[in-house]
């Protein structure tokens, strides 16, 4: 449930959106191991992207929504992102304006032809078949997420995490707290941070609780 967006999904509805998004990413040409940045605030689309990238073996790169152009450039170049999922704006940050400033070719590029272009995922039958093939090749110890430190003692450091790293943490957090499918977990903390995407989203999915 995303309260401020007035959107509510059952687990089945959420799963359908994840499947379509994952197939769409495959259809756009993303391969297992590719790095895909996400630069957005807490919206339901963030959660869908989190699970869809994991399903397709794509490494999700969490980007602080408060980052400015130079910080965004640093992260994209540091981990060699193949693409970027972006929101429109956050407080005084106009994401689209910053992207156009950072990448002046963006406005003249065809969708999908620029490495950092924000384009909608479009799934087709071939992409769904390819996704099913990819899922059989994934390993729990494959890298699946890159999270950056705050950079208080220098430039932010990217920590690479595996499926096993984050899912194992979430599983035991949920069991320790005693969550069940009858619970609702309020997640006001940023999804780009481990607290939100692991301590919130992934904990919920391991025990069937609702993500709010």
C-alpha positions in Angstrom: 0.0 0.0 0.0 1.3 3.5 -0.9 -0.8 5.9 1.2 0.2 9.1 -0.4 -0.3 7.7 -3.9 -3.6 6.1 -2.9 -2.6 2.7 -4.3 -3.2 -0.7 -2.8 -2.2 -4.1 -4.2 -2.8 -7.7 -3.1 0.3 -9.8 -3.2 -0.9 -11.4 -6.4 -1.4 -7.9 -8.0 2.0 -6.8 -6.8 3.6 -10.0 -8.2 2.0 -9.5 -11.6 3.5 -6.0 -11.8 6.9 -7.3 -10.7 6.8 -10.0 -13.4 5.8 -7.5 -16.1 8.5 -5.0 -15.0 11.2 -7.7 -14.9 10.2 -8.9 -18.4 10.2 -5.3 -19.6 13.7 -4.7 -18.4 14.8 -7.9 -20.2 13.0 -6.6 -23.3 14.9 -3.4 -23.1 18.1 -5.4 -23.3 19.3 -5.5 -19.7 21.3 -8.6 -18.9 22.0 -10.4 -15.6 24.8 -8.5 -13.8 24.0 -5.2 -15.4 23.8 -2.3 -13.0 20.6 -0.3 -13.0 20.4 2.9 -10.9 17.2 4.0 -9.1 17.0 7.7 -8.1 13.6 8.3 -6.6 11.6 8.8 -3.4 9.4 6.3 -1.7 6.8 5.3 -4.2 5.2 1.9 -5.0 7.2 1.8 -8.2 10.4 1.7 -6.2 9.3 -1.5 -4.5 8.3 -3.1 -7.9 11.7 -2.1 -9.3 13.4 -3.7 -6.3 11.9 -7.1 -6.8 11.9 -7.0 -10.6 15.6 -6.3 -10.9 16.3 -9.2 -8.5 14.1 -11.5 -10.6 16.0 -10.6 -13.7 19.4 -10.8 -12.1 20.0 -7.1 -12.5 22.0 -5.3 -9.8 19.9 -2.5 -8.4 22.0 0.6 -7.5 20.3 2.6 -4.7 20.8 6.4 -5.2 20.0 8.9 -2.6 17.1 11.1 -3.9 18.8 14.1 -2.4 21.9 13.8 -4.6 22.9 16.6 -6.8 24.2 16.4 -10.4 27.9 15.8 -9.4 27.0 13.2 -6.9 24.7 11.4 -9.4 27.5 11.4 -11.9 30.0 10.0 -9.4 27.7 7.1 -8.6 26.7 6.3 -12.2 30.4 6.2 -13.2 31.7 4.5 -10.1 29.6 1.3 -10.7 29.1 1.7 -14.4 25.3 1.9 -14.5 23.7 0.7 -17.7 20.5 2.6 -17.1 18.6 4.8 -14.6 15.1 4.6 -13.1 14.2 8.1 -12.0 11.5 10.1 -10.4 10.5 13.6 -11.6 11.5 15.8 -8.7 12.2 15.8 -4.9 11.8 19.0 -2.9 14.0 21.6 -4.8 15.6 18.9 -7.0 14.3 18.8 -10.5 15.6 15.4 -11.6 14.8 15.8 -15.3 16.5 19.2 -15.5 19.6 17.8 -13.7 19.7 14.8 -16.1 19.5 17.1 -19.1 22.3 19.2 -17.7 24.4 16.1 -17.0 23.5 14.5 -20.3 22.7 17.2 -22.9 22.3 14.4 -25.6 19.3 13.0 -23.7 16.7 15.3 -25.3 17.7 14.3 -28.8 18.1 10.5 -28.1 15.7 7.8 -29.2 14.3 5.8 -26.2 16.7 3.2 -25.1 19.6 4.6 -27.1 21.3 6.5 -24.3 22.8 4.5 -21.4 21.2 6.7 -18.7 17.9 7.3 -20.4 14.7 6.9 -18.3 12.4 4.9 -20.5 9.3 2.8 -19.7 9.7 -1.0 -19.5 7.8 -2.8 -22.2 7.4 -6.6 -21.9 6.6 -8.9 -24.8 6.3 -12.6 -25.2 10.0 -13.0 -26.2 11.1 -11.0 -23.1 8.9 -13.1 -20.8 10.5 -16.3 -22.2 14.0 -14.9 -21.8 13.1 -13.9 -18.2 12.0 -17.5 -17.4 15.4 -18.7 -18.7 17.3 -16.2 -16.7 15.5 -17.1 -13.5 16.8 -20.7 -13.7 20.4 -19.5 -13.9 20.4 -17.2 -10.9 22.4 -18.1 -7.8 21.7 -16.9 -4.2 25.2 -15.6 -4.0 25.1 -13.5 -7.1 25.4 -9.7 -6.5 22.0 -8.0 -6.7 22.2 -4.7 -4.9 24.8 -1.9 -4.4 24.3 0.5 -1.5 26.4 3.6 -1.0 27.7 4.8 2.4 27.2 8.4 3.5 30.7 9.4 2.5 31.3 11.4 5.7 35.0 10.5 5.5 35.4 10.8 1.8 33.5 9.9 -1.4 30.7 7.4 -0.8 31.7 3.7 -1.0 29.6 1.2 -2.8 28.8 -2.0 -0.9 27.9 -4.9 -3.1 25.3 -7.3 -1.6 24.0 -10.6 -2.8 20.5 -12.1 -2.8 21.6 -14.2 0.2 22.9 -11.2 2.1 19.8 -9.1 2.1 17.1 -11.8 2.1 18.8 -13.7 5.0 18.9 -10.5 7.0 15.3 -9.8 6.2 14.2 -13.3 7.1 15.7 -13.3 10.6 14.5 -9.7 11.3 11.0 -10.8 10.5 11.2 -13.9 12.6 12.8 -12.1 15.5 10.1 -9.5 15.5 7.4 -12.1 15.1 5.8 -10.6 12.0 3.0 -12.6 10.3 0.7 -12.1 7.4 -1.7 -10.4 9.8 0.7 -7.5 10.3 1.3 -4.2 8.5 4.8 -2.7 8.5 4.9 1.1 8.2 7.9 2.1 6.2 8.5 5.9 6.4 12.3 5.5 6.1 14.0 6.0 2.7 13.8 2.9 0.4 17.2 3.7 -1.0 18.7 2.8 2.4 19.0 -0.7 3.8 16.5 0.1 6.6 13.7 0.7 4.1 14.4 -1.9 1.3 15.6 -4.7 3.6 14.2 -3.9 7.1 10.9 -2.9 5.5 10.1 -4.3 2.1 12.1 -7.6 2.2 11.0 -8.3 5.8 7.4 -7.9 4.7 7.8 -10.3 1.8 9.4 -13.0 3.9 6.5 -13.2 6.3 3.6 -12.0 4.1 3.0 -8.8 6.0 1.7 -5.7 4.3 4.2 -3.0 3.2 2.8 0.5 4.0 
